[in-house]
Amino acid sequence: MRLAKNEHWPSVKMGPYTAGENVVDSERELGLSLSVSVPFWNQARGSEEAAKARLNQAEVLLAAAMRDLERQIMTAAHSYNQELKELSEDTPQLLEQLRDAAKLADDNYRLGALPISTYTEIQLQYVDATDAVLSSRMDALQNLSSLEYLSGEELHDIGSPLDQDNASRKETK
């Protein structure tokens, strides 16, 4: 923009010149030339307006990029909070109940009191529930990673109830 304003004034060029003819007798002219573009006034108005238009376009693009970044941050934060909310709702108790049921089914199967189909179904439910919880946890961590990338700051994971449950179980052993 400042360069375009600098072009507001016409350029003036000054320099020496020579001219001459060699027909019958030699004639030479030496002089000083001064050149000024016409029209003399405000000849850079077009370039000033183009520079202003480029500046306005850059400002609009920056504002649009900032809105898009804010939208992405809000989406990732909402998704992260949703995953944490889903993980905290009775998940540790449910997994503990399924773990106890799987252990009891294993004991009963080994004693011969439980058919193989029931035993495998209970084990499958426990594995599926654990897989779903771990998948949800992975999604939460991916959303947290996206938040860190988009915000440029290191965020700390709140931690899932499973981590707290596992920590308390390790302490009691």
C-alpha positions in Angstrom: 0.0 0.0 0.0 2.8 2.4 0.9 4.6 1.5 -2.4 1.4 2.4 -4.3 1.2 5.7 -2.5 4.8 6.4 -3.5 3.8 6.0 -7.1 1.3 8.8 -6.6 3.9 11.2 -7.9 5.1 10.8 -11.5 8.6 9.6 -12.2 11.0 12.1 -13.5 14.0 11.0 -15.5 17.0 13.1 -16.3 20.0 12.2 -18.4 22.3 13.2 -21.3 21.4 12.7 -24.9 23.1 13.0 -28.2 21.8 13.4 -31.7 23.5 14.1 -35.0 23.6 13.7 -38.8 26.5 12.7 -41.1 25.4 13.8 -44.6 27.6 16.5 -46.1 28.8 18.1 -43.0 28.6 16.6 -39.5 26.3 18.1 -37.0 26.1 17.0 -33.4 23.7 17.9 -30.6 24.5 17.3 -27.0 22.1 18.1 -24.3 20.3 17.2 -21.1 16.9 15.4 -21.3 14.1 15.6 -18.8 11.2 13.2 -19.2 8.0 13.4 -17.2 5.0 11.1 -17.8 1.7 12.6 -18.9 -0.7 13.2 -17.2 1.3 14.8 -14.5 -1.2 14.5 -11.7 -2.3 11.4 -9.8 -1.3 8.8 -12.3 -1.0 6.0 -9.7 -4.7 6.1 -8.7 -5.3 2.7 -10.3 -2.4 1.0 -8.5 -3.5 2.6 -5.1 -7.0 1.2 -5.6 -5.6 -2.2 -6.5 -3.4 -2.2 -3.4 -6.4 -1.3 -1.2 -8.5 -4.0 -2.8 -5.7 -6.6 -2.2 -5.5 -5.4 1.4 -9.3 -5.7 1.9 -9.2 -9.1 0.3 -6.4 -10.3 2.7 -8.4 -9.0 5.7 -11.5 -10.8 4.6 -9.6 -14.0 4.0 -7.9 -13.7 7.4 -11.3 -13.2 9.1 -12.8 -16.2 7.3 -9.8 -18.3 8.3 -10.1 -17.2 11.9 -13.8 -18.1 11.9 -13.1 -21.5 10.4 -10.4 -22.1 13.0 -12.8 -21.1 15.8 -15.4 -23.5 14.4 -12.9 -26.4 14.3 -11.8 -25.7 17.8 -15.4 -25.6 19.1 -16.3 -28.8 17.2 -13.3 -30.6 18.6 -13.9 -29.4 22.2 -17.6 -30.4 22.0 -16.7 -33.8 20.6 -14.0 -34.3 23.4 -16.5 -33.3 26.1 -19.2 -35.7 24.7 -16.7 -38.6 24.7 -15.7 -37.9 28.3 -19.4 -37.6 29.3 -20.1 -41.0 27.6 -17.1 -42.5 29.3 -18.1 -41.2 32.8 -21.7 -42.5 32.7 -21.7 -45.8 34.6 -18.8 -47.1 32.4 -16.5 -48.2 35.3 -19.3 -49.9 37.1 -20.5 -51.7 33.9 -17.1 -52.9 33.0 -16.5 -54.1 36.6 -19.8 -56.0 36.5 -18.9 -57.5 33.1 -15.4 -58.4 34.3 -16.9 -60.1 37.4 -19.5 -62.0 35.2 -16.7 -63.1 32.9 -14.6 -64.4 35.8 -17.6 -66.2 37.3 -18.5 -67.7 33.9 -14.9 -68.8 33.5 -14.9 -70.5 36.9 -18.3 -72.2 36.3 -17.2 -73.3 32.8 -14.1 -74.9 34.3 -16.2 -76.7 36.8 -18.5 -78.0 34.0 -21.6 -76.1 35.3 -21.9 -73.7 32.3 -22.3 -74.7 28.6 -19.7 -73.4 26.1 -22.2 -71.2 24.2 -23.1 -69.3 27.4 -19.5 -69.0 28.4 -18.4 -67.6 25.0 -21.4 -65.2 24.9 -20.4 -63.7 28.3 -16.8 -63.5 27.3 -17.7 -61.9 24.0 -19.9 -59.3 25.7 -17.1 -58.4 28.0 -14.6 -58.0 25.1 -17.1 -56.0 23.1 -17.8 -53.6 26.0 -14.1 -53.2 26.7 -13.5 -52.6 23.0 -16.3 -50.0 22.8 -14.9 -48.1 25.9 -11.4 -48.2 24.5 -12.6 -47.0 21.1 -14.5 -44.1 22.8 -11.4 -43.3 24.8 -9.3 -43.3 21.6 -11.8 -40.9 20.0 -11.6 -38.6 23.0 -7.8 -38.5 22.8 -7.9 -37.8 19.1 -10.2 -34.9 19.7 -7.9 -33.7 22.5 -5.0 -34.0 20.0 -6.9 -32.0 17.5 -7.6 -29.3 20.1 -3.9 -29.1 20.9 -3.0 -28.9 17.2 -5.6 -26.2 16.5 -4.9 -24.1 19.6 -1.2 -24.5 19.6 -1.1 -25.1 23.3 -0.5 -28.3 25.3 -3.7 -29.3 27.0 -3.9 -31.9 29.7 -6.2 -34.8 29.5 -8.8 -34.8 32.3 -8.6 -38.6 32.3 -11.3 -41.1 32.0 -13.0 -42.8 34.9 -11.4 -46.0 33.6 -7.9 -44.6 34.4 -9.0 -43.7 37.9 -10.7 -47.1 38.3 -7.6 -48.9 37.1 -5.3 -46.8 39.4 -7.5 -47.5 42.4 -7.5 -51.2 41.6 -3.7 -51.3 41.3 -3.4 -49.6 44.7 -5.6 -52.2 46.4 -3.6 -55.2 45.1 
